[in-house]
Amino acid sequence: METLTTLILIAVGAALINNFVLHYFVGLCPFVGVSRRLDTAFGMGLAVTFVITIASLLSWTLTFYVLRQGAPVTAWIGGFFLSPDRAAEIDLTILNYIVYIFVIASSVQFVEMYVRRFFPPLYKAFGVYLPLITTNCAILFACLEIMKHVSGASSPAEMWGLHEALTLAVFGGLGFTLAIVIMAGIREELDLCDVPAPLQGPPIAMIVAGILALAFTGFTGVDRGLEEALRPEKNETAQTARSESAPYPHEVSR
Amino acid sequence: MSDGPTPLERFINGILPENPVYRQLLGLCPTLAVTNSMKAALTMSGAVLFVLFCANVLVSLIRSLLKPHLRILVFTLTIATFVTIADKFIAAFMWPMSKELGPYIPLIIVNCAIISRCEICASKQNTRTAAMDAVGQALGFTLALASIATVREILGNGSWLGFSVLPDAWPNWVLMVLPPGAFLTLGFLMAAVNWLTMSQKTKSANEP
């Protein structure tokens, strides 16, 4: 029950409250570029969700077993060359960006080959956007977020397991899909409107996204209410912990 | 590509005519995320300048060795190396700023503005052109970030670079510091840039 509560909170947080696009601004390029038609937007959302899941699975595994300080595989290999104490101290987290980008690029390549082999029509529909997922910041962002909770966790009890990492990835991807689909729906209608010339194209898309983000700020506090409903006894400590941590720019000055 | 734009043209191109943010709509994630204060925007621009310059120079030095199907991978790995350096540097000397920028420094790796410069310019031209191009693009990026941050910080906090510029009676417009304000500011600034270009074009069309 406790685990399930945590998972629900992570899921709601990633999909609605801290939506990848509308709160953290990651994955904006496809959000502006591919949100002209509803069906491609939906396909793009699903493809991103799929790649995020694979990349998070791989990056969690690598971070947990290889990269973090005291990781089992690294300590085992290091044990051949160093004393066990020294081997347990090896910290490879400095390599994390290079490793993640490699993981993402190769999983996108893999997905591309798979889709081309088994779903040719889908492959044609995606066109150039499929390889472009490599440079989608949402995926790297999910990997980094997971890294923060694995190698940056203050105690082993707070370290995220694979199920938590996958929940963040899947629901973050679904939140991205939700945002891009709503956006595409609005932009299809917008084609019929008389928009002033300087605002046409990207500027009006940005303004629509701003209003959408405004709507999504309405979800702020839903997590607190959910937490209260799901585990009333822990609520007090959770609230103080939340107000102290302000990891991102726009939360600092709030 | 000997008949391409000269280094100086490349340099000027990056600042306004091909501004990465306003014209090419590239690198939008950090643009929106770090512009709630001027300091954060300037730090981010510095990091981007460093990474873009180093990556462009290195890519143009190894351009004869690039294999077409592996080039994006080589670009991203090069960029990732320099981003690691920049990230560790900021974490070592500017810890509060590193905290504030959070994941957006590592996200420079997938900043399309940098990858597109490696692809369009550095992988085809000599090192000097690539270096000038990098500086020009980074300056354009800095200008864009600074303009957005100016609007957002003054309206949202009543301050600029940490100094308060508006009277204390100014009700802080918190919305401008929050995510929606970022989208709205960028939308209206883009519209302003478009409007300026359009009015210039009609002027030059009427003159001759």
Interface residues (C-beta under 8 A of the other chain):
Chain A: L22 H23 Y24 F25 V26 G27 L28 C29 V32 I94 L95 Y97 I98 I101 F102 A105 P131 T134 T135 N136 C137 L140 F141 L144 E145 K148 P196 A197 P198 L199 P202 P203 I204 A205 M206 I207 A209 G210 I211 A213 L214 T217 P247 Y248 P249 H250 V252 S253 R254
Chain B: L25 L26 L28 C29 L32 A33 V34 N36 S37 A40 I72 L73 T76 L77 A80 T81 V83 T84 D87 K88 K99 E100 L101 G102 P103 Y104 P106 L107 I109 V110 N111 C112 I115 G156 N157 V174 L175 V177 L178 P179 P180 G181 A182 F183 L184 L186 G187 F188 M190 A191 A192 N194 W195 M198
